[in-house]
Amino acid sequence: MLSDDNADREFEFNDKDFARVRALILKIAGISLAPSKQSMVYSRLARRLRACNHSRFSTYLDALESNSSNPEWEHFTNSLTTNLTSFYREAHHFDILKKQLQSLSRNARIEMWCSAASTGEEPYTMAITAMEAFNSMNPPVRILATDIDTKVLDHAKKGVYRMEQVDKIPDEILRKYFLKGKGESEGLIRVRPEVQALLTFRKLNLMENVWSLRPGFDAIFCRNVMIYFEKDVQLQILKRFAPLMNPNGFLYAGHSENFAMARDYFTLRGKTVYTVNTDKAAKTGTGGEGQARQVTA
């Protein structure tokens, strides 16, 4: 059945095409697209059809499904991921993080993981919070920032933002941790190199069977990510988080997310912050110095 919208569209996009897209993105990225997202999917993927010189969605999807190594898979995934983020989003989490960091020993390096880094605002806020917590531009903290979308990771690595993207950050923090652009860069602002130095960016799909991460995280941020996954997928990911965390490690979730189904692994502290249950946490307590662990589904 054809949607009424097809009359005004450059490409035909029927219910069968949409069903195929939904099945593919669910399989490779765990993202469950609601039926109401059909128009959004069309607008985002129509650009890919033009770029690849396809005249029909069916042939575009055929080309993907017939070749698992097709580089277009990356563009397909990037097009359908949502990257809404901002500095100090859900600011209460960073107040909690600051206190958590100050309570940890300064003798060992503290490891944190931002599992949906998007364009970088969240992991950079984590880094600034660490610097504030230790009153140092070189705190004993390292942050792994990952995302499935390579395009937003490239943006994040640059650490350059428009002034309106930082308008809610206090002036004192801006002066301390950002550099304002001049000349051709007027209206832009860049994260200071000292802040960037705390971060390592890497592509990672939470649906991959193997993550190859070292255990020993004191904090994992996985905020406003699980809402795109079915409950069984959420539980699968949460079960894989637990053995990567140090005892009493904190898991930070989004304001609309509830991980009650993982109560065997995490205990709610309040304000969508969870503590990993000790018997499920990493046994080494390496703080990231141990061997890489093949964390499988």
Secondary structure, DSSP 8 states (H G I E B T S, - for coil): ---GGGGG-SS---HHHHHHHHHHHHHHH-----GGGHHHHHHHHHHHHHHTT-SSHHHHHHHHHT-TT-THHHHHHHHH------TTTTTHHHHHHHHHHHHS-SSS-EEEEES--TTSHHHHHHHHHHHHHHTSSS-SEEEEEEES-HHHHHHHHHTEEEGGGGTTS-HHHHHHHEEE--GGGTTEEEE-HHHHTTEEEEE--TTSSB--B-S-EEEEEE-S-GGGS-HHHHHHHHHHHGGGEEEEEEEEE-TT---GGGTTTEEEEETTEEEE-GGGS-SS--TT-S--B--B-
